[in-house]
Amino acid sequence: MVHLTTSTVGEAHNSTPPLGSFVYAMPDRLNERNAISTALTTSNESIDYATRLAKILARRTKSPAYVGCSMNFAGITAEEEIEGLSLVVDHIVHQWEKQPR
């Protein structure tokens, strides 16, 4: 389970960010290059990112993945968003591969 959240400078320390989008994805047993996903909770600002990340993690780990995302992408370019996604995936997969099976 992964949950990505951003905060803004000046936010109260005791305020909690909204849940955002929450997506479940699992690898497709018939086509390993595909993943099946369903949105459990949606937010227009983060549903695409959460779905993309959940599907990538399900494919790369060959396990089900729950991804929550309430990140705020205002003010960043598409390239920065993709670079961030890539870094998150690389870090999670690296940690996953270190776990004993």
C-alpha positions as CSV (number, residue, x, y, z in Angstrom):
1,M,0.0,0.0,0.0
2,V,1.3,3.4,-1.0
3,H,-0.1,6.8,-0.2
4,L,1.4,10.0,-1.8
5,T,0.6,13.4,-0.3
6,T,1.8,16.9,-0.7
7,S,1.6,19.8,1.6
8,T,1.9,23.5,1.1
9,V,4.0,25.9,3.1
10,G,1.8,27.7,5.5
11,E,-0.6,24.9,6.1
12,A,-1.5,24.3,9.7
13,H,0.6,21.4,11.2
14,N,-2.5,19.8,12.6
15,S,-4.5,19.8,9.3
16,T,-4.8,16.6,7.4
17,P,-4.8,16.5,3.6
18,P,-7.9,15.0,1.8
19,L,-7.8,11.4,0.9
20,G,-7.7,12.2,-2.8
21,S,-7.9,9.1,-5.1
22,F,-7.5,5.5,-3.9
23,V,-7.0,2.8,-6.5
24,Y,-6.6,-1.0,-6.4
25,A,-4.7,-2.7,-9.2
26,M,-3.6,-6.3,-9.8
27,P,-1.6,-8.0,-12.5
28,D,-3.5,-9.5,-15.4
29,R,-2.9,-13.3,-15.3
30,L,-3.5,-13.7,-19.0
31,N,-1.3,-10.8,-20.2
32,E,1.7,-9.9,-18.0
33,R,2.1,-6.6,-19.8
34,N,-1.3,-5.5,-18.5
35,A,-2.8,-4.6,-15.1
36,I,-6.4,-4.4,-14.1
37,S,-7.5,-1.5,-11.8
38,T,-10.5,-0.1,-10.2
39,A,-10.9,3.3,-8.5
40,L,-12.2,3.0,-4.9
41,T,-12.2,6.7,-4.3
42,T,-11.7,9.4,-6.9
43,S,-10.6,13.0,-7.0
44,N,-10.3,14.7,-10.4
45,E,-6.9,16.1,-9.6
46,S,-5.2,12.8,-8.8
47,I,-7.1,9.9,-10.3
48,D,-4.9,9.6,-13.4
49,Y,-1.7,9.6,-11.4
50,A,-3.0,7.1,-8.8
51,T,-4.2,4.8,-11.5
52,R,-1.0,5.0,-13.5
53,L,1.1,4.3,-10.4
54,A,-1.0,1.4,-9.2
55,K,-0.9,-0.3,-12.6
56,I,2.9,0.2,-12.9
57,L,3.5,-1.2,-9.4
58,A,1.1,-4.2,-10.0
59,R,3.0,-5.1,-13.2
60,R,6.5,-4.5,-11.8
61,T,5.9,-6.4,-8.5
62,K,3.5,-9.0,-9.9
63,S,1.3,-8.4,-6.8
64,P,-1.8,-6.4,-6.0
65,A,-1.2,-2.7,-5.2
66,Y,-3.3,-0.2,-3.3
67,V,-2.3,3.4,-4.2
68,G,-3.7,6.5,-2.5
69,C,-2.8,9.9,-4.0
70,S,-3.7,13.4,-2.8
71,M,-0.8,15.2,-4.4
72,N,-1.2,18.7,-5.8
73,F,0.4,19.0,-9.2
74,A,-0.4,22.7,-9.7
75,G,2.6,24.6,-11.1
76,I,4.6,21.7,-12.4
77,T,5.2,20.6,-16.0
78,A,4.2,17.2,-17.4
79,E,7.9,16.3,-17.6
80,E,8.3,17.0,-13.9
81,E,5.3,14.9,-13.1
82,I,6.7,12.0,-15.2
83,E,10.1,12.3,-13.6
84,G,8.5,12.3,-10.1
85,L,6.5,9.2,-11.0
86,S,9.6,7.5,-12.3
87,L,11.5,8.2,-9.0
88,V,8.6,6.9,-6.9
89,V,8.4,3.7,-8.9
90,D,12.1,3.1,-8.8
91,H,12.3,3.7,-5.1
92,I,9.3,1.4,-4.3
93,V,10.5,-1.4,-6.6
94,H,14.0,-1.2,-5.1
95,Q,12.6,-1.6,-1.6
96,W,10.3,-4.4,-2.8
97,E,13.2,-6.3,-4.3
98,K,15.1,-6.1,-1.0
99,Q,12.3,-7.9,0.9
100,P,12.8,-11.6,1.6
101,R,10.2,-13.9,-0.1
